[in-house]
Amino acid sequence: MTASTQSEGRRAVAAPADVGARLMLVILCLIWGVTWPVMKVALEQIPPLGMRAMTAGFGALTLLTICAVQRRSLRIPNPLAWTHVVAGSVLNIVGFSVLSAFAQNAAATSRVAIVTYTLPVWTVLLAWPVLGERPSRVQAMAMLLCAVGLGVLIWPLASAGIPLGLVLAAGSGLSWAAGTVYLKWARIDADPMGVASWQVTISFVVIAACMLIFEGAPHLQTIHTDALLAVAFTGLVGNGTAYAMWFAVVRRLPAVTSSLGILGAPVIGVASSIMMLGERPTAADLLGFALILAASACVLLLAPTRAAADAARA
C-alpha cells in the first residue's frame, strides 16, 4: 500500500468524525447562546446565587454521570493538583457564574452576553505576564478594537454613571480568562473531563455556601414552573452536557476551528434575547457588538497562538 493510499484511508476514516464534531460545535453554539436568555427567565424569580447554585448542582451531577458512563478517571494525583483544581474552579466557574448572573440583573442580557465574550482578549493580556506569550500586532489590534467596542457600549449609558452590569460582565470574562491561563500554567496531570467535573462540583459547594450565607435557602414552592425549567435546562444542558460536548469537540477539531464556538455563542445569545425577551439593541449596541466580535475574531482566527488555543479550550 502506497503512502498516498494510506493517507487517503486515514482521511476517509477521519471525515465522519470531523463531520460529527462540527455538528456538535453547531449544537454547542446554539446551547450556549440560548442559555443566556433562559438564565434571565430563571433570574426573574430566583436570586443570582440561588440560581447559580442549582445550575452548578445539576451540571456537576451531569458531568459526574457522564464520567461514570464513559469510565473517565476522576483521580487527582496529589494535594498540589487539588489546590490547582480548587483555584481553577474559583476563577473559571465560580467567578464567571456569579458575576455574569449579577450582571444580567443589572443590564440587558444581549449586552452581558457580548461583553462576557471579551474572554479571548483578556486571555491574551494575562498570558503575557503569566506565560510569557507576548501579544502579536494582530492581537494588539484586537485589544484596541475591544476597548473601542466597550467604549461604544458604555458611552450612551455613562450619563447615569459607569454601568454596573457591563462592569460585572467584563469581570466575568476576565475571571474566565484568568482561570484559563491559570490552568495552562498549572498543567494538572489528570483527565480533563475529570478535572472539569471536580471544578463544577467544587463551584456548587462554594456557591451554595454563599447562597446560604447571603440569600438563605431557596423557597422552591414560590418559584413558577418556567423558572424551574430554566434552571434545569441551564444546569443539565447549558452546563453539564455542553461541557462534555466541548471536550469532545476540542479533541477532534483544530483549536482555531473549535474556537468558532466562542464567537457563535454570543451572536446567538443576542438573537435569542431579542426573540425570547423582546430586547431591542440600539445602533450603538450593534456597533459595540460588532467591534467586540471583531476583536475576538482577530485573537482566535487571525492569530492562532498558544494563548488563543487556550482561550478556545476555556
C-alpha positions as CSV (number, residue, x, y, z in Angstrom):
1,M,0.0,0.0,0.0
2,T,1.4,3.4,-1.0
3,A,1.8,6.4,1.3
4,S,-0.9,8.3,-0.7
5,T,-3.3,5.4,-0.3
6,Q,-2.7,5.2,3.4
7,S,-3.2,9.0,3.7
8,E,-6.5,8.7,1.7
9,G,-7.6,5.9,4.0
10,R,-6.9,7.9,7.2
11,R,-8.8,10.9,5.7
12,A,-11.7,8.6,4.9
13,V,-11.8,7.3,8.5
14,A,-11.4,10.8,10.0
15,A,-14.0,12.5,7.8
16,P,-17.1,11.2,9.6
17,A,-15.6,12.1,12.9
18,D,-14.9,15.6,11.7
19,V,-18.5,16.0,10.4
20,G,-19.8,14.8,13.7
21,A,-17.6,17.1,15.7
22,R,-18.6,20.1,13.5
23,L,-22.2,19.2,14.0
24,M,-21.6,19.1,17.8
25,L,-20.0,22.5,17.5
26,V,-23.1,24.0,15.9
27,I,-25.3,22.4,18.6
28,L,-22.9,23.8,21.2
29,C,-23.2,27.3,19.8
30,L,-27.0,27.0,19.9
31,I,-27.0,25.7,23.5
32,W,-24.6,28.3,24.9
33,G,-26.4,31.1,23.0
34,V,-29.9,30.2,24.1
35,T,-28.7,29.6,27.7
36,W,-28.3,33.4,28.2
37,P,-32.0,34.4,27.8
38,V,-33.0,31.2,29.6
39,M,-31.0,32.2,32.6
40,K,-32.7,35.6,32.6
41,V,-36.1,33.8,32.8
42,A,-34.8,32.0,36.0
43,L,-33.3,35.2,37.4
44,E,-36.7,36.9,37.3
45,Q,-37.8,34.6,40.1
46,I,-34.7,33.3,41.7
47,P,-31.8,35.3,43.3
48,P,-28.5,35.1,41.5
49,L,-26.6,32.9,44.0
50,G,-29.6,30.5,44.3
51,M,-30.0,30.2,40.6
52,R,-26.2,29.5,40.1
53,A,-26.1,27.1,43.0
54,M,-28.9,25.0,41.5
55,T,-27.5,25.1,37.9
56,A,-24.0,24.1,39.2
57,G,-25.6,21.2,41.1
58,F,-27.3,19.9,38.0
59,G,-24.1,20.5,36.0
60,A,-21.9,18.6,38.4
61,L,-24.4,15.7,38.6
62,T,-24.5,15.5,34.7
63,L,-20.7,15.6,34.3
64,L,-20.1,13.0,37.1
65,T,-22.7,10.7,35.4
66,I,-21.0,11.1,32.0
67,C,-17.6,10.3,33.5
68,A,-19.0,7.2,35.1
69,V,-20.7,6.0,31.9
70,Q,-17.6,6.7,29.8
71,R,-15.3,5.3,32.5
72,R,-13.3,8.6,32.7
73,S,-10.8,8.9,35.5
74,L,-11.8,11.3,38.4
75,R,-8.4,10.8,40.1
76,I,-6.4,13.9,41.1
77,P,-2.9,12.8,41.7
78,N,-1.7,14.9,44.7
79,P,-2.6,17.8,47.1
80,L,-0.9,20.3,44.9
81,A,-3.0,19.3,41.9
82,W,-6.1,19.6,44.2
83,T,-5.0,23.1,45.0
84,H,-4.8,23.9,41.3
85,V,-8.3,22.4,40.7
86,V,-9.8,24.4,43.5
87,A,-8.2,27.7,42.3
88,G,-9.2,27.0,38.7
89,S,-12.8,26.3,39.9
90,V,-13.0,29.6,41.8
91,L,-11.7,31.6,38.8
92,N,-13.1,29.6,35.8
93,I,-16.5,28.8,37.2
94,V,-17.4,30.5,40.5
95,G,-16.2,34.0,39.4
96,F,-17.7,33.7,35.9
97,S,-21.0,32.2,37.1
98,V,-21.7,34.7,39.9
99,L,-20.5,37.8,38.1
100,S,-22.5,37.0,35.0
101,A,-25.6,36.3,36.9
102,F,-25.5,39.6,38.8
103,A,-24.6,41.3,35.5
104,Q,-27.9,40.0,34.0
105,N,-29.8,41.5,36.9
106,A,-28.2,44.9,36.1
107,A,-28.1,45.1,32.3
108,A,-29.7,43.8,29.2
109,T,-28.9,40.1,28.6
110,S,-27.7,40.8,25.0
111,R,-25.1,43.3,26.3
112,V,-24.0,40.9,29.0
113,A,-23.6,38.1,26.6
114,I,-21.4,40.1,24.2
115,V,-19.2,41.8,26.9
116,T,-18.6,38.5,28.6
117,Y,-17.1,37.1,25.4
118,T,-14.3,39.6,25.6
119,L,-12.7,36.5,27.2
120,P,-10.2,35.9,24.3
121,V,-8.8,39.4,24.6
122,W,-8.4,39.1,28.4
123,T,-6.6,35.8,27.9
124,V,-4.0,37.4,25.6
125,L,-3.4,40.2,28.1
126,L,-3.0,37.8,31.1
127,A,-0.9,35.2,29.1
128,W,1.8,37.9,28.5
129,P,2.9,38.3,32.2
130,V,2.0,34.8,33.4
131,L,3.0,32.6,30.4
132,G,5.4,34.9,28.7
133,E,3.4,35.0,25.5
134,R,3.9,38.4,24.0
135,P,0.9,39.8,22.0
136,S,1.4,40.0,18.3
137,R,0.4,43.0,16.2
138,V,-2.9,41.4,15.3
139,Q,-3.6,40.8,19.0
140,A,-2.7,44.4,19.8
141,M,-5.2,45.5,17.2
142,A,-7.8,43.1,18.8
143,M,-7.3,44.7,22.2
144,L,-7.8,48.2,20.6
145,L,-11.0,47.0,18.9
146,C,-12.2,45.5,22.2
147,A,-11.6,48.8,24.1
148,V,-13.4,50.8,21.4
149,G,-16.3,48.4,21.4
150,L,-16.6,48.6,25.2
151,G,-16.5,52.4,25.0
152,V,-19.2,52.4,22.4
153,L,-21.4,50.3,24.6
154,I,-20.7,52.2,27.8
155,W,-20.7,55.8,26.5
156,P,-24.5,56.1,25.9
157,L,-25.1,54.8,29.4
158,A,-22.4,56.8,31.2
159,S,-24.6,59.8,31.9
160,A,-26.0,57.8,34.9
161,G,-22.6,56.6,36.0
162,I,-20.5,53.6,34.9
163,P,-23.0,50.9,34.1
164,L,-22.6,48.2,36.8
165,G,-24.0,45.4,34.7
166,L,-21.3,45.8,32.0
167,V,-18.6,46.1,34.6
168,L,-19.7,42.8,36.1
169,A,-20.0,41.2,32.6
170,A,-16.4,42.3,31.8
171,G,-15.4,40.9,35.2
172,S,-16.9,37.6,34.4
173,G,-15.0,37.4,31.1
174,L,-11.8,38.4,33.0
175,S,-12.4,35.7,35.6
176,W,-12.9,33.1,33.0
177,A,-9.7,34.1,31.2
178,A,-7.8,34.1,34.5
179,G,-8.9,30.6,35.1
180,T,-7.9,29.5,31.6
181,V,-4.4,31.0,31.9
182,Y,-4.0,29.6,35.5
183,L,-4.9,26.1,34.4
184,K,-2.5,26.4,31.5
185,W,0.2,27.5,33.9
186,A,-0.7,24.8,36.5
187,R,-0.6,21.9,34.0
188,I,-2.7,19.5,36.0
189,D,-1.8,15.9,35.2
190,A,-5.3,14.4,35.1
191,D,-8.1,13.5,32.8
192,P,-9.5,16.9,31.5
193,M,-13.1,15.6,31.8
194,G,-12.4,14.6,35.4
195,V,-10.9,17.9,36.2
196,A,-13.9,19.7,34.7
197,S,-16.2,17.5,36.8
198,W,-14.4,18.4,40.0
199,Q,-14.3,22.1,39.1
200,V,-18.1,22.2,38.6
201,T,-18.6,20.2,41.8
202,I,-16.4,22.5,43.8
203,S,-18.2,25.5,42.3
204,F,-21.5,24.1,43.5
205,V,-20.2,23.8,47.1
206,V,-18.8,27.3,47.1
207,I,-21.8,29.0,45.5
208,A,-24.2,27.0,47.7
209,A,-22.4,28.1,50.8
210,C,-22.5,31.7,49.7
211,M,-26.2,31.4,48.9
212,L,-27.0,30.1,52.4
213,I,-25.0,32.9,54.0
214,F,-26.2,35.8,51.9
215,E,-29.6,34.7,50.5
216,G,-30.8,31.8,52.6
217,A,-32.2,28.6,51.4
218,P,-34.3,28.9,48.2
219,H,-38.1,28.8,48.5
220,L,-38.9,26.4,45.8
221,Q,-42.6,26.4,46.5
222,T,-42.9,30.0,45.4
223,I,-41.0,29.5,42.1
224,H,-43.1,29.1,38.9
225,T,-42.6,26.2,36.6
226,D,-41.0,28.3,33.8
227,A,-38.2,29.4,36.2
228,L,-37.6,25.8,37.4
229,L,-37.4,24.5,33.8
230,A,-35.0,27.3,33.0
231,V,-32.8,26.2,35.9
232,A,-32.9,22.6,34.8
233,F,-32.1,23.4,31.2
234,T,-29.2,25.7,32.2
235,G,-27.7,23.1,34.6
236,L,-28.3,19.8,32.7
237,V,-27.8,21.1,29.2
238,G,-26.0,24.5,29.3
239,N,-23.5,23.4,32.0
240,G,-23.2,19.6,32.1
241,T,-23.9,18.4,28.6
242,A,-22.3,21.4,26.9
243,Y,-19.0,20.9,28.9
244,A,-19.0,17.2,27.9
245,M,-19.6,18.1,24.2
246,W,-16.9,20.8,24.3
247,F,-14.2,18.4,25.4
248,A,-15.2,16.0,22.6
249,V,-15.0,18.9,20.1
250,V,-11.6,20.1,21.3
251,R,-10.2,16.6,21.0
252,R,-11.4,16.1,17.4
253,L,-11.1,19.5,15.8
254,P,-8.3,22.1,15.5
255,A,-8.3,24.7,18.2
256,V,-9.0,27.5,15.8
257,T,-12.0,25.7,14.3
258,S,-13.4,24.9,17.7
259,S,-12.9,28.5,18.8
260,L,-15.8,29.4,16.4
261,G,-18.0,28.1,19.2
262,I,-16.8,31.1,21.3
263,L,-17.7,33.5,18.5
264,G,-21.0,31.9,17.6
265,A,-22.5,31.7,21.1
266,P,-22.8,35.5,21.8
267,V,-24.3,36.1,18.4
268,I,-27.0,33.5,19.1
269,G,-27.3,34.9,22.6
270,V,-28.1,38.4,21.2
271,A,-30.6,36.9,18.6
272,S,-32.3,34.7,21.1
273,S,-32.5,37.6,23.7
274,I,-34.3,39.6,21.0
275,M,-36.8,36.8,20.3
276,M,-37.3,35.4,23.8
277,L,-37.0,38.6,25.9
278,G,-38.1,41.3,23.5
279,E,-34.8,43.2,23.9
280,R,-34.1,45.8,21.2
281,P,-30.4,46.7,20.8
282,T,-29.7,50.3,19.8
283,A,-27.4,51.3,17.0
284,A,-24.6,51.9,19.5
285,D,-25.2,48.4,20.9
286,L,-24.9,46.8,17.4
287,L,-21.7,48.8,16.7
288,G,-20.2,47.8,20.0
289,F,-21.2,44.2,19.5
290,A,-19.6,44.2,16.0
291,L,-16.3,45.7,17.4
292,I,-16.0,43.2,20.2
293,L,-16.7,40.2,18.0
294,A,-14.1,41.5,15.5
295,A,-11.6,41.7,18.4
296,S,-12.4,38.1,19.4
297,A,-12.1,37.0,15.8
298,C,-8.7,38.7,15.5
299,V,-7.4,36.8,18.6
300,L,-8.9,33.4,17.7
301,L,-8.8,33.2,14.0
302,L,-6.2,35.6,12.6
303,A,-3.5,35.0,15.2
304,P,-3.8,31.3,16.4
305,T,-1.1,31.4,19.0
306,R,-0.9,29.2,22.1
307,A,-2.8,31.7,24.1
308,A,-5.6,31.7,21.5
309,A,-5.7,27.9,21.6
310,D,-6.1,28.0,25.4
311,A,-8.9,30.6,25.0
312,A,-10.6,28.1,22.7
313,R,-10.3,25.4,25.3
314,A,-11.9,27.5,28.1
